[in-house]
Amino acid sequence: MIKKLVIFSGVLLIILVGVVGVKTATFSSKQVTVDPVDPISIDEDKAAERLAASIRFKTVSHMNPADGDPEPFRQLHAYLAKTFPRVHQTMALETVNELSLLYRWDGTDSELGPVILCAHQDVVPVAPGTDDAWNFDAYAGKIDGGFVWGRGALDNKGNMMAQLEAAERLLENGYEPKRTVYFSFGHDEEVGGKNGAQAIVALLKERGVHAEMVLDEGGAVVEGALPGLDRPLATLGIAEKGYMSVELIVEAEGGHSSQPPKETAIGILSHAVYNVESNPLPGGLAGSAQLLLETAGPEMGLTMRVLLANLWITSPLVESQLGGSPLMNAFMRTTTAPTIFEAGVKDNVLPAYARAVINFRIIPGETTESVLEHVRRVVNDERVSIEPLEWTSNPSAVSPTDGWAYEILETTVREIIPDAVVSPFLVLAGTDARHYEPVAENIYRFAPFQIDSSELAGIHGINERIAVPVYANMIRFYHRLLEHL
């Protein structure tokens, strides 16, 4: 009997090894093959100076519009009109809600659906107390050491200026698009896009515009993005996470700390926060996370190819390993992040009020309602009031990866950055792209700048910058994309 069991186990092992080997051998590249394209010649220094000049307009957005200053936006608009004369002579331009810009470049074939290229003019402020940590003033638009420095270089004036640079050059060469092209530049993306992108979309919908493709910021071309991948990863965002912050409040009797009750407001609230943080929502290798690994996996070394080609048996191991990285964990699940805890005013006084806020970034397939239900279930304490804060958004719809729009983006990336591995991607933060769902199904999130993962910290952080050759390649990307469209 034991001998038969050993033989049977051996046969099973041989079969298993064979299946693993076959799946690994057939785990082939999914990268589109493109013909070589000669890069267009660009005066990189002059292009960099034009980008730097746009950074000097301090177009900071605020949650309360009354706190903002519209004048820098108006000055930026005047600068764009002066810098890109052919764009402003050829295209129809509307100002929406005073500060957002909508350009329309009419195509020659009205039967073809339009496309919308997006960016935003506004930037986040410099965090208080960090001014001295910047190499140069954040709004000086300094060019030094081969980089353009300043707030907006990456997020998102680089995108806006590169699109206009490409269009201006094409117009100079007499180019006429077959499809109508819209350039949509909101002024309040950093605070939700309510008065910018949302208003632009309402206007387009009212006019019956339905776009064949929308392209906004989101992904990028990142070096060192995945362990085992020694090539840059171009992440084409096909969806973005939802957003919700939940407020937990406990009210109790205060009093002198010399006579504390068995449970205080702080203790009750701390226990509730612990329960939420220690019971994260379920995640795993599904959806966008799986698409990312299945697309990038064939370009990795043998060990990773074996693991990723055989997720049917290796997924627990892969999930465990990836889950140790905050970045990869965020791709696989709705994240839970306690961000505010408030209680007490004096060391010998029991607080009668304690408040905490927990932020959730929600993966497609879950909703704000399902997350709120989860929080209430794991807290399970009637003494804790649980309510969402005002601003919430569900995850976006997931755009297809098998249509012409995705293929054009994939092809363009590979033409401009031939060694890039192009992969679908779930955008972890919010963008204006989600507002365009009423007028489009093919909505993608990608800014064509190439940086290493450490430089990503400059987005909303200190010393935001972009390399001059990288910016030139952004112009080449949009130039080629417009030619394709």
KABEL-V183075 format. One record per run of one state. SS is the DSSP state (A for helix, B for strand, O for the rest). FROM is the first residue (numbers start at 0). TO is the last residue. Records with the same first field share a line. If there is no record, write none. Layout:
# KABEL-V183075
SS = FROM-TO, FROM-TO
This chain:
# KABEL-V183075
O = 0-0, 25-42, 55-58, 60-63, 67-69, 83-83, 90-90, 96-98, 105-113, 120-121, 123-129, 133-140, 144-145, 149-155, 172-179, 186-187, 191-195, 206-209, 211-211, 223-231, 240-240, 251-253, 259-263, 277-285, 297-300, 309-309, 323-324, 332-333, 343-347, 350-351, 362-366, 379-382, 388-391, 393-402, 416-419, 427-430, 440-441, 458-463, 484-484
A = 1-24, 43-54, 64-66, 70-82, 84-89, 130-132, 156-171, 188-190, 196-205, 256-258, 264-276, 286-296, 301-308, 310-322, 325-331, 367-378, 403-415, 431-438, 452-457, 467-483
B = 59-59, 91-95, 99-104, 114-119, 122-122, 141-143, 146-148, 180-185, 210-210, 212-222, 232-239, 241-250, 254-255, 334-342, 348-349, 352-361, 383-387, 392-392, 420-426, 439-439, 442-451, 464-466
